[in-house]
Amino acid sequence: MAVIDAEGAIGHRHPVFKRLYTLRRESGLPNDRLIHDLHGRRHLLAADLVPLMVLLSLDTGLEIEAIKDLRSDCLKNSAGGYVEIEYCKRRSRGAEWKRLRVRDGASSTPGGLIRKVLQWTVPARSRLATGTLLAHFAWGRLTPRVLATKELVASWTERHGIRDEEGKPLRLNLTRLRKTHKAAWYRRTGGQLDRFVVGHSVSVAANHYADIPALRHIHEATIADAMGDALDAALHPCVLSSGDEAAVRADPDEAVGLPVSGHAAVNALFSGQQDVWLASCGGFHKSPFGAEGDACPSPFWGCLECSNAVITARSCPRSCPF
């Protein structure tokens, strides 16, 4: 450990390491991960970067490439339990550098997690004189570059027994974590795009992040609710069959569900004196679409969602096409 502190790393051929290796073997101790176990006491290892990047991406929605390129001074404007993460999005030509405001505090928050990583990488960053955040030990040396290979990802998911929705070993694709984060946020907000589109235009967010199979049930439920609302609106007018109309005419005082009451008002309703285009109107100057006392401002199809309308057999030739 003294050699690692002094030189930053220790190689397989170093005399001190060879001596330790021999003593452990003679004592019956395993040496399979000795080089990693030693450096893991001072530096982040390549295998440590996978869970760190997964957690940070799921918490913030940052793309993996942006996380790999984070700088050691990426935290800006900390205030009120929040902090801004400055990151580089290379595809945004002319506006590559962006900021994302996230929670800040304990290590369970994105800001707190980055502060922990800053603490863990001090020795490696000092030795390499680099400004990159994720300096670590890999391939026998310290490196500022993140090379999260598919093998490292597969090893991590296998080591922890992570399964997919069908119970099969998860094939984790780091580039799709942003969609996972967006989908979770979409569910929490009920599909509200105003906060979902952070970092994108509305069209990009809708087409690339909202239009995915995992969110199909939300869209189908929204359509079903909209159809239900439309049906409820269409059922507002009172629709009377010929038999119902005859019963009301026979006993107007017992009529239930009509927008008017009383013998004279009911007779006037059925006499045709108050007919509008699609129905007989129980309150042309008491319209729910306008001020009381004023003539109804709604176009003729508004009768289909008006509580004042009474549709009878007499008006069916006009209303049936709708």
C-alpha positions, 0 to 999 in steps of 0.5 A: 500500500505504501508503494501505491501511495507513493507511485500511484499503482503497483505492477505484477513485476514489482518486487514488493508485489511478487513477495506479497504474492509468494507469501500469500500463496505459501499461506494458502490465501487466494491471489486471483484478485490480489492486484484489484483488491490492493488498488481498490483500497485507494482507487476506483476500479473499472468494475466500480464504474458500471454501477456508478454510471448506472445509478447516476444515469437512472437518477438524473437522465444523463446520457452515458457518454456525458457521464463518462466525460464529466469534469471534476468541477462539474458541480455548479451553483449549489443552493437550497438542497440543489446543485447544477451538473455541468455536462457536455452533449457533443451532438448539440452542435454549437451548444455542447455544454449544458447544465442540469439541476438535481438534488444535493445532499446525502450520497443517495442524491445525485449531487451527493453521489458525485461528491463521493466520487470526487472524494474517491478519485482524489489520489488518481486525479492528483497522480494523473493531473487530470480534470476528468471525474472518473479517473480510475485503475484499469489494465494495470495502470491509472487512466482518466478514460472510461472504457466500460466494455460490454464484458464489464457490464455483463459481469456486473449483472451476472455477479448480482443476479440481475434479471429482466421482466421475464426472469432471464439474465438482464442484457443491460444496454447502458445507452438505453438507461436514459430512456428508462429514466425518461419512462419512469418520469413520464409515469410519475407525471402522468405523461406531462411533457413540460418537465419530461422534455428537459434537454430536448424539443417536444417533438424529440421527447415525444418521438424518441422517449415517449413513443416506446412499448413500455409506455403504451399502456399509459397512452392507451389509458389516456385514449380510453379516458378521452373516449369516455369523456367524449361519450359522457359529453355526447350523452348530456342531452335527453334522448326520448323514444316515441314511447317515452315522449307519449308517456311524458305527454300523457302526464307532464307533471311526472316527467323526470330528467327533462330540463324543464318542469311543469305542464305548460313548460313540457307542452311547449317543449314538445310543441315545436315552439322551442326547436333548434337545429338538432333538438328541442331546447329547454333554455335557449336563453339559459345556455351553459355556454353563455351568460344567462339571459343571452341567446345561446352562442353555441353552434348547432352541434353543441346541442349534442353536449348540452343539458338543455337539449331534448332529442325526440323522434321529431328531430331525429331526421336532423340529428341522426347524421351526427 
